[in-house]
Amino acid sequence: MNIGIIGTGGIGQALAGHIAKAGFETIVSNSRGPESLAALVSKLGPRAKAGTRQEAAQADLVVLAVPWVHVRGALSDLPPWNGRILMDATNPIIEPDFQVADLNGSTSSEIVASLAPGARLVNANTLLRAVLAADPNEAGGHRVLFMSGDDAPAKAQVDSVLSKIGFATIDVGGLVSGGRLQQFPGGTLATLNLIKLN
């Protein structure tokens, strides 16, 4: 399986580091182009390469990890999804003032899903970037990532990847009910740093 990452800020780099270390072919991309990612690719190692958004979006599993104001642009002009998996790692925060985006009653992942028709969307990040970047194998167990989505096989695929990385996943339901629990800020599971013991 190859994994594409759209966005190379703190969350994107944290996930890219874990994914490449676990042995997955990793394509990282950002809005500035592949040439801007040479240092990151060198750091990630031989399983990683830089690409365009379009190239990253053609991977078997695609991680979206861009600031909320860039979500629409990041998902525009991409190849048809055709059922590929999109893992949403965004948060509806408008920086630098840390304003909560107006979602008109939807969850952030519902909005992301609407911008990626044909993708099977899974929300799978509730951790702060520093915690996410840390070794998920800690204190005799595995750091927990909560996961939601409406497609059970897609969630199983994401679970398989995250488990290989070292995380323990907990499925909290569909994009609406589970997404509200996960959403940062406001969700009861947001930023919750738990370790599932072996």
Disulfide bonds with the S-S distance in Angstrom:
none
